[in-house]
Amino acid sequence: MKFAASRLEPVKPSASAWVSQAAKEAKARGEDVIDLGLGEPDFDTPPHIIAAAHQAALRGQTRYPPTNGTLEMRQAVVDKLVRENSLSYAVNEVIVSNGAKQVLFNAMMATLEQDDEVLMCAPYFGQYKDIVLILGGQAVALKCPAENGFRLSPEQLEAAITSKTRWIMLNLPSNPAGAVYTDDDLQALGAVLERHPDVLILSDEIYEHILFDGRTFRSFAAANPSFKDRTLTVNGVSKAYAMTGWRIGYGAGPKPLIAAMTKVQSQICSGACAIAQAAAAAALNGPQDAVRAFTKEFEARRDLVVDRVAQIDGLTLDPPGGAFYGLIGCAGLIGAETEAGETLEDDAAITGYILRDAGIAAVPGSAYELSPFFRISTAASTGVLNHAMDRIAASVAKLKRKT
Ligand SMILES: Cc1ncc(COP(=O)(O)O)c(C=O)c1O
C-alpha cells in the first residue's frame, strides 16, 4: 500500500532530522551526546508573556480566532513594524499564523504555479526548499560563498532570474550563516529587481533582533520602499522572545497576497491559537529587555565559539554578524583519515565522525546546500559550548591529515 502522495517524493529526509534522530538514539543508548543541532533559544519565555496568555485564557479567549489573526495581535504587528522597521501597514495587510513556517507555506501555496522558480540563497533554512518542492515549484539555490560573507551578490541575482522566477527569498540575518546585509547591499539587490517587476520578494526577518557588533537592523522593504507592493515581510516571536513552542509567526504584505494566504490558512487550521496570539501581542507590545539580554548572551557565545574554532587546525569560522549559529568551515578535514581507517570524504562524513567520536551533534552544510561546513547552534550555555569545543578539538586532533 502506498501512503505518501507523489508530490512528497522530491522531499528527501533532511540531514538535520537525521542528525537529531542519531543524537536521540545515541542518548537513549546512554552515550554522552551534546546536541548542538537545535535551532531554538535555550532561554525561558519571559514571565510577563506567560502571564498574558494566562489572563487571555481566563478572560475566555478560548474560541476560534479570526482566520487571519486576532485584531489585538495584528495591531501589535502593525505597531511593531512602524516602531522598529519604519514600515507602515494596515491590519488587513497582516496575517498571523502557526509560526513563521506556516507564513512561508501559506505564501508559497497561495502563489506558486507548477514549475515556478523560487530563488534562495544557499546556505539556506531547509524548509525553503521543501515547501517549494511539495507545491510543485522549482527551488533554485544560489550559492553564496563565505568569501562574500555568505551574501547574495546583485550579479548572481541578475543571472538567476528567468521568466519562470516567482520569488526571491531573503533571510536577514541568515540561518545558518549569520549573513548580514547593509542598506547598500539591499538597495543593490533592489536595483536588480527593479528590472524584473514580476518577481516577488520574501524577506524572512525572524532573526532581526539577534544582531551583533552594534549593528542596526534594516528590513528589505524599508531599504527599498518602492517594493512594498511586492514584498512579503515574514517574522515571528520564536527566536526573539524564546517562544518556539507557542507557534506564532506573522507576515505583512500587499492586501491581495495576504487575502490569498488567509484563504489557504482557513483550510489548514482556521488560524493560530488565540491564547498564544495574546502572548505574542504582549511580547511585541511589552518591555524588550529580555530580547536585549538574550542577544548579549548570544554575542558572548558567538565570540567564544569563534575564538575556540580559531585554535583548531582544519576548521574556520568568520564571526557571524547575527543569528545563533556557527557555520564552521571544514575544508581542511576533507580527505582526513579517522583512527578506524575511515576517510572523511565530505561534510556529512565529518559531522558523522564528530557525532560518533566527540559526541557532538551538528548539522552538515550539505543540509543547507553549501559545503564543506557544519553548523552548530549556540543555544547552549558557555560552559556547555566550551566543553563541546574541547571535545571537537580532541577529535579533530586525532585525525590523520593528507599531507
Ligand atoms: C530562517 C528561519 N525562518 C523561519 C523559521 C521558522 O520559525 P517559526 O518557529 O516561527 O516557525 C526558522 C526556524 O528555525 C528559521 O530558521
The ligand as an SDF file (V2000), in Angstrom:
LIG
                    3D

 16 16  0  0  0  0  0  0  0  0999 V2000
   15.2190   31.2780    8.8290 C   0  0  0  0  0  0  0  0  0  0  0  0
   14.0530   30.7260    9.5730 C   0  0  0  0  0  0  0  0  0  0  0  0
   12.8290   31.1000    9.1990 N   0  0  0  0  0  0  0  0  0  0  0  0
   11.7390   30.6170    9.8130 C   0  0  0  0  0  0  0  0  0  0  0  0
   11.8540   29.7270   10.8600 C   0  0  0  0  0  0  0  0  0  0  0  0
   10.5930   29.1890   11.4680 C   0  0  0  0  0  0  0  0  0  0  0  0
   10.2990   29.7780   12.6990 O   0  0  0  0  0  0  0  0  0  0  0  0
    8.9300   29.5340   13.4390 P   0  0  0  0  0  0  0  0  0  0  0  0
    9.2810   28.9130   14.7390 O   0  0  0  0  0  0  0  0  0  0  0  0
    8.3330   30.9030   13.6300 O   0  0  0  0  0  0  0  0  0  0  0  0
    8.0760   28.6630   12.5970 O   0  0  0  0  0  0  0  0  0  0  0  0
   13.1090   29.3060   11.2850 C   0  0  0  0  0  0  0  0  0  0  0  0
   13.2580   28.3070   12.3600 C   0  0  0  0  0  0  0  0  0  0  0  0
   14.2830   27.7020   12.5810 O   0  0  0  0  0  0  0  0  0  0  0  0
   14.2480   29.8260   10.6280 C   0  0  0  0  0  0  0  0  0  0  0  0
   15.4910   29.4750   10.9910 O   0  0  0  0  0  0  0  0  0  0  0  0
  1  2  1  0
  2  3  1  0
  2 15  2  0
  3  4  2  0
  4  5  1  0
  5  6  1  0
  5 12  2  0
  6  7  1  0
  7  8  1  0
  8  9  2  0
  8 10  1  0
  8 11  1  0
 12 13  1  0
 12 15  1  0
 13 14  2  0
 15 16  1  0
M  END
$$$$
